[in-house]
Amino acid sequence: MPTIEAKRARFAELHASQGCFIIPNPWDVGSTKYLASLGFKALATTSAGAAFAAGKPDGGMTRAEVLRHVTDLVAATDLPFNADYEAGFAATRDELYESVTRCIATGVAGFSIEDFTGDPAGPFFGAQEAADRIRTARAAINASGHKVLLTARCETMLRGHPDGLAEALRRLESYAEAGADVLYAPGLRSPEEVAQVVKRARPLPVNVLAGAPGFTLRQLEDLDVRRVSVGAALARAAWGGFMRAAQDIARNGRFDSFADAAPFAELDRLFRSSGT
């Protein structure tokens, strides 16, 4: 298995090179190992997918739970991992610095910090405060001496900010100035929106969320997107199959949905070959 520093170097290389790569989001060790077997170049955690697997809502996991989860997934594969670290599990900048240091210690090759507070009364950090938090995360990375990529994540498109894209463009520009390595505004829905973000972000790479049908990888590559993630979509797809099968049993006493189940032998062979 490559060293943590080798994984980090590989992750940085992926962002520095040309073209577009997919960074899918497993939610546990098994899904991590399966995605690694398909030849993807890097993986990322999903806060919602992990929370659902733990029987909690998105944002419902504690920092300790998230750090254990990230540590387990990082150790499960040779691939570099990016952590969905939500808002850093910290209210103040001092707390954020300490929290980022703990995230780096899991062995991640990168992580994201978002500007969504989770508080319905004030769902977004102020623009200046959010930029200062990115600056704090950058300082913690620099002090660690490790090559860990910082993704600045603006939630205004995804969380219903009244100014949506315009606010995202303003914020992403300030996050770039604060020291972000990658910019990310989940919730972009059209090629025109993606193009505006990519133009404003240059020369920094942009991550786009493909959490529903719409974009293709080729379209996003043509728009100069560097990285594509899927968020909780794979976890939701798995839940969809499970829920349909379980509901068919509960409501109809039928087991027809099992016809679409993954073959036992294929799963058993995968996990025997990947080790424990």
Residue frames as qw, qx, qy, qz and C-alpha x, y, z in Angstrom:
[[0.000, 0.888, 0.459, 0.000, 0.00, 0.00, 0.00],
 [0.377, 0.575, -0.053, 0.724, 1.33, 3.47, -0.83],
 [0.311, -0.239, -0.495, 0.776, 2.23, 5.82, 2.00],
 [0.048, 0.819, 0.480, -0.312, -0.11, 8.60, 3.06],
 [0.083, -0.695, 0.217, 0.680, 2.26, 11.15, 1.57],
 [0.176, -0.049, 0.788, 0.588, 2.31, 9.24, -1.73],
 [0.120, 0.632, 0.764, 0.057, -1.49, 9.32, -1.81],
 [0.037, -0.845, -0.210, 0.490, -1.44, 13.04, -1.15],
 [0.158, -0.467, 0.500, 0.712, 1.08, 13.65, -3.89],
 [0.173, 0.238, 0.858, 0.421, -1.03, 11.63, -6.32],
 [0.071, 0.772, 0.605, -0.182, -4.14, 13.62, -5.40],
 [0.072, -0.766, 0.084, 0.633, -2.33, 16.90, -6.03],
 [0.202, -0.203, 0.715, 0.637, -1.12, 15.61, -9.39],
 [0.199, 0.514, 0.818, 0.162, -4.69, 14.79, -10.45],
 [0.047, 0.884, 0.354, -0.302, -5.70, 18.40, -9.87],
 [0.166, -0.691, 0.334, 0.619, -2.65, 19.82, -11.59],
 [0.323, -0.001, 0.799, 0.508, -3.03, 17.73, -14.75],
 [0.351, 0.110, -0.323, -0.872, -5.34, 18.33, -17.68],
 [0.432, -0.183, -0.814, -0.342, -8.76, 16.75, -18.14],
 [0.588, -0.383, 0.132, -0.700, -11.58, 15.80, -15.82],
 [0.331, 0.073, -0.930, 0.140, -11.74, 12.97, -13.30],
 [0.654, -0.496, -0.322, -0.472, -14.57, 11.47, -11.25],
 [0.098, 0.269, -0.760, 0.584, -14.21, 11.24, -7.49],
 [0.597, -0.401, -0.548, -0.427, -17.19, 9.06, -6.42],
 [0.280, -0.490, 0.456, -0.688, -18.45, 8.99, -2.85],
 [0.566, -0.161, -0.808, 0.026, -18.60, 5.69, -0.93],
 [0.483, -0.641, 0.047, -0.595, -20.33, 5.62, 2.43],
 [0.811, -0.482, 0.311, -0.110, -18.64, 2.64, 4.14],
 [0.345, -0.530, 0.722, 0.282, -15.66, 0.31, 3.81],
 [0.621, 0.242, 0.735, 0.122, -17.44, -2.12, 1.49],
 [0.473, 0.841, 0.263, -0.019, -18.52, 0.56, -0.99],
 [0.100, -0.865, 0.419, 0.258, -15.01, 2.02, -0.79],
 [0.474, -0.293, 0.785, 0.270, -13.44, -1.26, -1.81],
 [0.602, 0.506, 0.612, 0.086, -15.91, -1.80, -4.63],
 [0.303, 0.944, 0.027, -0.124, -15.34, 1.66, -6.12],
 [0.251, -0.721, 0.583, 0.277, -11.58, 1.16, -5.87],
 [0.616, 0.008, 0.761, 0.203, -11.94, -2.08, -7.86],
 [0.541, 0.729, 0.419, -0.010, -13.49, -0.14, -10.78],
 [0.643, 0.247, 0.176, 0.704, -10.38, 1.89, -11.47],
 [0.062, -0.967, -0.160, -0.187, -11.33, 5.31, -10.12],
 [0.541, 0.466, -0.322, 0.622, -8.33, 7.51, -9.32],
 [0.042, 0.153, -0.533, 0.831, -9.57, 8.98, -6.02],
 [0.341, -0.552, -0.751, -0.120, -12.55, 8.82, -3.68],
 [0.092, -0.358, 0.236, -0.898, -14.43, 11.18, -1.38],
 [0.024, -0.301, -0.856, 0.420, -16.58, 10.71, 1.69],
 [0.244, -0.494, -0.437, -0.711, -20.21, 11.80, 1.77],
 [0.139, -0.151, 0.581, -0.787, -21.55, 13.33, 4.97],
 [0.707, -0.002, 0.037, -0.706, -25.14, 12.41, 4.10],
 [0.792, 0.157, -0.565, -0.170, -24.31, 8.87, 2.98],
 [0.356, 0.173, -0.772, 0.498, -22.33, 8.19, 6.15],
 [0.320, -0.103, 0.443, -0.831, -25.04, 9.70, 8.34],
 [0.783, 0.028, -0.197, -0.589, -27.82, 7.67, 6.70],
 [0.698, 0.147, -0.697, 0.073, -25.81, 4.47, 7.23],
 [0.203, 0.075, -0.707, 0.673, -25.55, 5.41, 10.91],
 [0.195, -0.624, -0.757, -0.018, -29.29, 6.03, 11.11],
 [0.196, -0.614, -0.238, 0.727, -28.86, 9.80, 11.40],
 [0.422, 0.871, 0.249, -0.045, -29.84, 12.81, 9.28],
 [0.609, 0.505, -0.034, 0.611, -27.32, 14.67, 7.18],
 [0.028, 0.665, -0.268, 0.697, -25.22, 16.73, 9.54],
 [0.753, -0.551, -0.037, -0.358, -26.19, 14.54, 12.49],
 [0.889, -0.032, -0.295, 0.348, -22.83, 12.88, 13.09],
 [0.437, -0.869, 0.098, 0.210, -20.44, 14.19, 15.71],
 [0.263, 0.822, -0.502, -0.057, -16.91, 15.18, 14.86],
 [0.411, -0.425, 0.803, -0.070, -15.56, 12.10, 16.66],
 [0.767, 0.284, 0.561, -0.125, -17.84, 9.86, 14.58],
 [0.595, 0.795, -0.062, -0.098, -16.82, 11.57, 11.34],
 [0.017, 0.766, -0.643, -0.016, -13.11, 11.32, 12.14],
 [0.583, -0.179, 0.790, -0.063, -13.44, 7.58, 12.89],
 [0.746, 0.535, 0.372, -0.138, -15.39, 7.11, 9.66],
 [0.418, 0.858, -0.287, -0.082, -12.81, 8.98, 7.59],
 [0.252, -0.614, 0.748, -0.011, -9.94, 7.10, 9.21],
 [0.711, 0.061, 0.695, -0.085, -11.57, 3.74, 8.39],
 [0.704, 0.674, 0.209, -0.081, -12.19, 4.66, 4.75],
 [0.177, 0.863, -0.467, -0.074, -8.70, 6.08, 4.22],
 [0.375, -0.459, 0.805, -0.025, -7.21, 2.84, 5.54],
 [0.774, 0.232, 0.555, -0.198, -9.43, 0.69, 3.32],
 [0.726, 0.647, 0.205, 0.107, -7.88, 1.65, -0.03],
 [0.636, -0.095, 0.197, 0.740, -4.70, 2.60, -1.86],
 [0.222, 0.674, 0.379, 0.594, -6.55, 5.55, -3.39],
 [0.125, 0.063, -0.292, 0.946, -6.34, 9.12, -2.09],
 [0.161, -0.652, -0.740, 0.030, -9.41, 10.26, -0.16],
 [0.030, -0.356, 0.024, -0.934, -11.06, 13.66, 0.10],
 [0.148, -0.384, -0.807, 0.424, -13.15, 14.23, 3.24],
 [0.215, -0.669, -0.369, -0.607, -16.49, 16.00, 3.30],
 [0.393, -0.132, -0.596, 0.688, -15.70, 17.83, 6.54],
 [0.121, -0.816, -0.563, -0.043, -18.89, 19.92, 6.53],
 [0.014, 0.940, -0.029, 0.340, -18.24, 23.27, 8.27],
 [0.388, 0.502, -0.598, 0.490, -15.31, 21.86, 10.19],
 [0.676, -0.490, -0.545, 0.080, -17.26, 21.02, 13.35],
 [0.452, -0.208, -0.275, 0.823, -16.18, 24.30, 14.88],
 [0.010, 0.903, 0.425, -0.059, -17.87, 27.54, 15.85],
 [0.142, -0.932, 0.179, 0.280, -14.77, 29.70, 16.21],
 [0.583, 0.708, -0.397, 0.026, -11.62, 30.04, 14.13],
 [0.174, -0.574, 0.763, -0.244, -9.47, 28.67, 16.98],
 [0.747, 0.005, 0.602, -0.281, -11.72, 25.61, 17.18],
 [0.800, 0.576, -0.009, -0.167, -11.59, 25.25, 13.40],
 [0.249, 0.732, -0.631, 0.066, -7.78, 25.28, 13.38],
 [0.382, -0.337, 0.821, -0.259, -7.72, 22.45, 15.92],
 [0.795, 0.262, 0.442, -0.322, -10.46, 20.54, 14.10],
 [0.665, 0.685, -0.266, -0.137, -8.67, 20.76, 10.74],
 [0.007, 0.618, -0.776, 0.128, -5.50, 19.47, 12.40],
 [0.605, -0.073, 0.739, -0.286, -7.44, 16.42, 13.55],
 [0.799, 0.517, 0.147, -0.268, -8.82, 15.87, 10.05],
 [0.405, 0.733, -0.544, -0.053, -5.33, 15.97, 8.54],
 [0.283, -0.457, 0.817, -0.209, -4.24, 13.33, 11.05],
 [0.839, 0.163, 0.415, -0.310, -6.70, 10.81, 9.54],
 [0.506, -0.155, 0.695, 0.487, -4.49, 10.57, 6.45],
 [0.510, 0.749, 0.405, -0.125, -6.80, 12.35, 4.02],
 [0.534, 0.138, 0.337, 0.763, -5.35, 13.80, 0.83],
 [0.052, -0.279, -0.167, -0.944, -7.83, 16.66, 0.93],
 [0.054, -0.522, -0.775, 0.353, -10.97, 17.92, 2.64],
 [0.001, 0.573, 0.374, 0.729, -13.72, 20.47, 2.09],
 [0.100, -0.361, -0.532, 0.759, -14.94, 23.25, 4.35],
 [0.035, 0.599, 0.632, 0.491, -18.39, 24.68, 3.60],
 [0.002, -0.174, 0.181, -0.968, -20.10, 27.94, 4.49],
 [0.585, -0.434, -0.460, -0.508, -23.42, 26.39, 5.59],
 [0.162, -0.431, 0.610, -0.646, -24.00, 26.66, 9.34],
 [0.322, -0.223, -0.920, -0.009, -26.90, 24.23, 9.66],
 [0.004, 0.384, 0.564, -0.731, -28.82, 26.86, 11.67],
 [0.209, 0.646, 0.673, 0.294, -32.21, 27.68, 10.07],
 [0.120, -0.922, -0.240, 0.279, -32.11, 31.15, 11.63],
 [0.056, 0.871, -0.383, -0.302, -28.77, 31.91, 9.98],
 [0.967, 0.152, 0.203, 0.020, -27.93, 29.20, 7.45],
 [0.724, 0.512, -0.085, 0.455, -24.76, 30.80, 6.06],
 [0.543, -0.471, -0.073, 0.692, -21.65, 32.21, 7.63],
 [0.191, 0.919, 0.005, -0.345, -21.19, 35.82, 6.57],
 [0.768, 0.612, -0.095, 0.162, -19.07, 36.17, 3.45],
 [0.135, 0.785, -0.503, 0.335, -16.11, 37.68, 5.28],
 [0.630, -0.452, 0.563, -0.285, -16.32, 35.20, 8.16],
 [0.955, 0.202, 0.213, -0.047, -16.54, 32.29, 5.71],
 [0.610, 0.694, -0.280, 0.260, -13.43, 33.53, 3.89],
 [0.183, -0.715, 0.566, -0.367, -11.62, 33.93, 7.20],
 [0.849, -0.216, 0.437, -0.204, -12.50, 30.32, 8.05],
 [0.882, 0.447, -0.024, 0.147, -10.95, 29.17, 4.77],
 [0.246, 0.789, -0.429, 0.366, -7.89, 31.24, 5.68],
 [0.553, -0.548, 0.536, -0.327, -7.75, 29.47, 9.06],
 [0.961, 0.075, 0.263, -0.047, -8.00, 26.03, 7.45],
 [0.672, 0.663, -0.210, 0.253, -5.20, 27.01, 5.08],
 [0.089, -0.763, 0.521, -0.371, -3.04, 28.06, 8.02],
 [0.789, -0.328, 0.469, -0.224, -3.63, 24.73, 9.76],
 [0.929, 0.346, 0.080, 0.104, -2.61, 22.82, 6.64],
 [0.421, 0.773, -0.336, 0.336, 0.51, 24.93, 6.19],
 [0.363, -0.676, 0.535, -0.354, 1.49, 24.42, 9.81],
 [0.940, -0.110, 0.294, -0.137, 1.09, 20.64, 9.47],
 [0.153, -0.592, 0.692, 0.383, 3.76, 20.46, 6.77],
 [0.500, 0.170, 0.841, 0.117, 1.63, 18.05, 4.74],
 [0.136, 0.095, -0.517, -0.840, 0.43, 18.38, 1.16],
 [0.166, 0.468, 0.842, -0.210, -3.34, 18.33, 1.78],
 [0.031, 0.301, 0.446, 0.842, -5.70, 20.03, -0.67],
 [0.113, 0.380, 0.548, -0.737, -8.29, 22.45, 0.67],
 [0.007, 0.446, 0.693, 0.566, -11.64, 22.58, -1.12],
 [0.149, 0.184, 0.330, -0.914, -13.74, 25.67, -0.37],
 [0.011, -0.399, -0.881, -0.253, -17.39, 24.76, -0.70],
 [0.225, 0.048, 0.099, -0.968, -20.08, 27.42, -1.21],
 [0.131, 0.307, 0.935, -0.121, -23.58, 26.16, -0.42],
 [0.262, 0.358, 0.168, -0.880, -25.68, 29.07, -1.67],
 [0.459, 0.157, -0.586, -0.649, -26.92, 27.26, -4.79],
 [0.397, -0.102, -0.912, -0.011, -27.77, 24.08, -2.91],
 [0.211, -0.360, -0.735, 0.535, -29.36, 25.64, 0.18],
 [0.036, 0.774, 0.604, 0.189, -31.68, 28.23, -1.36],
 [0.277, -0.437, -0.090, 0.851, -29.79, 31.47, -0.85],
 [0.389, 0.782, 0.370, -0.315, -31.89, 34.22, -2.53],
 [0.226, 0.838, -0.339, -0.364, -28.94, 35.41, -4.62],
 [0.963, 0.152, 0.223, -0.001, -27.84, 31.88, -5.49],
 [0.823, 0.314, 0.107, 0.461, -25.25, 31.91, -8.23],
 [0.192, 0.846, -0.104, 0.486, -24.27, 35.58, -7.92],
 [0.544, -0.753, 0.301, -0.216, -23.45, 35.09, -4.24],
 [0.945, -0.112, 0.228, 0.205, -21.58, 31.87, -4.99],
 [0.656, 0.581, 0.002, 0.482, -19.40, 33.63, -7.55],
 [0.092, -0.864, 0.235, -0.436, -18.56, 36.41, -5.10],
 [0.744, -0.573, 0.316, -0.134, -17.80, 33.99, -2.30],
 [0.947, 0.111, 0.140, 0.266, -15.73, 31.58, -4.38],
 [0.458, 0.730, -0.147, 0.485, -13.52, 34.44, -5.50],
 [0.302, -0.783, 0.360, -0.408, -12.87, 35.42, -1.90],
 [0.916, -0.302, 0.261, -0.032, -12.26, 31.79, -0.93],
 [0.825, 0.420, -0.037, 0.375, -9.62, 31.54, -3.65],
 [0.158, 0.784, -0.278, 0.532, -7.91, 34.62, -2.25],
 [0.622, -0.633, 0.312, -0.340, -8.07, 33.06, 1.23],
 [0.147, -0.540, 0.829, 0.017, -6.03, 30.04, 0.15],
 [0.859, 0.156, 0.398, -0.281, -8.35, 27.40, -1.27],
 [0.261, -0.316, 0.791, 0.454, -6.87, 24.85, -3.69],
 [0.006, -0.295, -0.859, -0.418, -10.19, 23.74, -5.22],
 [0.328, 0.072, 0.183, -0.924, -13.53, 25.57, -5.53],
 [0.099, -0.263, -0.952, -0.124, -16.92, 23.86, -5.27],
 [0.387, 0.062, 0.183, -0.901, -20.49, 25.18, -5.52],
 [0.119, 0.210, 0.968, 0.069, -22.87, 22.22, -5.38],
 [0.299, 0.629, 0.564, -0.443, -26.25, 22.75, -7.01],
 [0.131, 0.456, -0.427, -0.770, -25.17, 24.01, -10.45],
 [0.650, 0.335, 0.632, -0.257, -27.83, 22.91, -12.92],
 [0.655, 0.739, 0.143, -0.059, -26.88, 24.17, -16.36],
 [0.767, 0.203, 0.084, 0.603, -23.78, 24.38, -18.56],
 [0.135, 0.793, 0.034, 0.592, -24.05, 28.17, -18.36],
 [0.581, -0.786, 0.100, -0.187, -23.84, 28.12, -14.56],
 [0.898, -0.215, 0.149, 0.354, -20.89, 25.74, -14.63],
 [0.595, 0.506, 0.097, 0.616, -19.11, 27.91, -17.19],
 [0.126, -0.883, 0.039, -0.451, -19.50, 30.98, -15.01],
 [0.748, -0.639, 0.179, 0.020, -18.01, 29.23, -11.99],
 [0.865, 0.054, 0.181, 0.466, -15.11, 27.81, -13.99],
 [0.384, 0.709, 0.062, 0.589, -14.35, 31.23, -15.48],
 [0.336, -0.865, 0.121, -0.352, -14.43, 32.95, -12.08],
 [0.865, -0.465, 0.169, 0.085, -12.31, 30.20, -10.48],
 [0.809, 0.439, -0.089, 0.380, -9.43, 30.18, -12.97],
 [0.494, 0.410, -0.748, -0.170, -6.71, 29.11, -12.52],
 [0.374, -0.226, 0.799, -0.413, -8.03, 27.00, -9.62],
 [0.209, -0.105, -0.920, -0.314, -9.71, 23.66, -10.42],
 [0.554, -0.130, 0.116, -0.814, -13.47, 23.34, -9.95],
 [0.088, 0.100, 0.985, -0.110, -15.44, 20.41, -8.53],
 [0.517, -0.073, -0.243, -0.818, -18.98, 19.89, -9.84],
 [0.445, 0.008, 0.799, -0.405, -21.63, 17.78, -8.12],
 [0.467, 0.056, -0.650, -0.596, -23.38, 15.28, -10.41],
 [0.246, -0.027, 0.821, -0.514, -26.00, 14.07, -7.96],
 [0.614, 0.456, 0.499, -0.407, -28.81, 13.56, -10.45],
 [0.623, 0.374, 0.544, 0.419, -29.27, 12.83, -14.16],
 [0.146, 0.952, 0.076, -0.259, -28.23, 15.74, -16.35],
 [0.110, 0.824, -0.517, -0.206, -24.57, 16.34, -17.08],
 [0.975, 0.138, -0.082, 0.153, -22.26, 13.80, -18.68],
 [0.667, -0.502, 0.185, 0.518, -18.58, 13.56, -17.92],
 [0.526, 0.293, 0.397, 0.693, -17.78, 14.64, -21.49],
 [0.002, -0.871, -0.308, -0.382, -19.92, 17.78, -21.14],
 [0.509, -0.851, 0.006, 0.132, -18.23, 18.75, -17.90],
 [0.704, -0.210, 0.301, 0.608, -14.78, 18.07, -19.34],
 [0.382, 0.554, 0.388, 0.629, -15.61, 20.31, -22.30],
 [0.207, -0.922, -0.172, -0.279, -16.50, 23.04, -19.78],
 [0.366, 0.556, -0.514, 0.542, -13.01, 22.69, -18.22],
 [0.734, -0.571, 0.152, -0.335, -14.28, 21.15, -14.98],
 [0.208, 0.554, -0.793, 0.148, -11.44, 19.30, -13.31],
 [0.026, 0.043, -0.943, 0.329, -13.27, 17.11, -10.76],
 [0.596, -0.248, -0.348, -0.680, -16.74, 15.54, -10.54],
 [0.069, -0.064, 0.886, -0.453, -18.23, 14.09, -7.38],
 [0.389, -0.335, -0.708, -0.484, -21.64, 12.48, -6.80],
 [0.372, -0.396, 0.332, -0.771, -22.30, 13.33, -3.16],
 [0.494, -0.078, 0.754, -0.427, -24.85, 11.01, -1.54],
 [0.679, 0.314, -0.259, -0.611, -26.27, 9.85, -4.89],
 [0.495, 0.215, -0.840, -0.058, -24.64, 6.40, -4.83],
 [0.042, 0.026, 0.829, -0.558, -25.77, 5.88, -1.24],
 [0.530, 0.255, 0.248, -0.770, -29.28, 7.00, -2.18],
 [0.632, 0.287, -0.563, -0.448, -29.28, 4.64, -5.15],
 [0.307, 0.093, -0.925, 0.204, -28.36, 1.77, -2.82],
 [0.240, 0.162, 0.634, -0.717, -31.05, 2.85, -0.37],
 [0.586, 0.255, -0.165, -0.751, -33.53, 3.00, -3.26],
 [0.578, 0.153, -0.771, -0.221, -32.93, -0.65, -4.16],
 [0.165, -0.026, -0.863, 0.477, -33.08, -1.72, -0.52],
 [0.335, 0.185, 0.396, -0.835, -36.27, 0.25, 0.19],
 [0.636, 0.197, -0.364, -0.652, -38.10, -1.04, -2.88],
 [0.519, 0.075, -0.851, -0.020, -37.25, -4.63, -2.02],
 [0.067, -0.086, -0.772, 0.627, -38.16, -4.23, 1.66],
 [0.444, 0.188, 0.173, -0.859, -41.44, -2.48, 0.84],
 [0.626, 0.142, -0.590, -0.491, -42.38, -5.23, -1.63],
 [0.377, -0.034, -0.894, 0.241, -41.86, -7.81, 1.11],
 [0.062, 0.164, 0.604, -0.777, -43.76, -5.81, 3.74],
 [0.460, 0.277, 0.069, -0.841, -46.68, -4.79, 1.55],
 [0.733, 0.308, -0.344, -0.500, -47.03, -7.64, -0.93],
 [0.815, -0.279, 0.501, -0.082, -45.25, -10.61, 0.61],
 [0.843, 0.527, 0.024, 0.101, -43.17, -10.87, -2.57],
 [0.614, -0.562, 0.340, 0.439, -39.45, -11.27, -3.15],
 [0.704, 0.631, 0.251, 0.206, -39.29, -10.30, -6.83],
 [0.076, 0.973, -0.214, 0.035, -36.88, -7.42, -6.22],
 [0.651, -0.526, 0.510, 0.197, -34.15, -9.87, -5.30],
 [0.815, 0.438, 0.302, 0.231, -33.81, -10.65, -9.02],
 [0.353, 0.868, -0.102, 0.334, -31.79, -7.41, -9.30],
 [0.618, -0.753, 0.215, 0.074, -29.56, -8.14, -6.30],
 [0.210, 0.737, -0.641, -0.044, -25.79, -8.26, -6.72],
 [0.878, 0.060, -0.473, -0.037, -24.55, -11.85, -7.04],
 [0.737, -0.659, 0.149, -0.010, -23.36, -13.28, -3.71],
 [0.890, -0.006, 0.149, 0.431, -20.32, -14.88, -5.35],
 [0.432, 0.675, 0.031, 0.597, -19.20, -11.60, -6.93],
 [0.314, -0.854, 0.141, -0.389, -19.36, -9.72, -3.63],
 [0.865, -0.463, 0.178, 0.081, -17.70, -12.52, -1.70],
 [0.817, 0.252, 0.105, 0.507, -14.90, -12.74, -4.26],
 [0.188, 0.819, -0.043, 0.541, -14.33, -8.97, -4.18],
 [0.448, -0.801, 0.233, -0.322, -13.95, -8.79, -0.42],
 [0.935, -0.232, 0.167, 0.212, -11.83, -11.95, -0.22],
 [0.716, 0.408, 0.072, 0.561, -9.42, -10.49, -2.75],
 [0.066, 0.811, -0.069, 0.577, -9.32, -7.04, -1.14],
 [0.411, 0.080, -0.676, 0.607, -8.53, -8.36, 2.35],
 [0.396, -0.719, -0.568, 0.061, -10.06, -7.40, 5.66]]
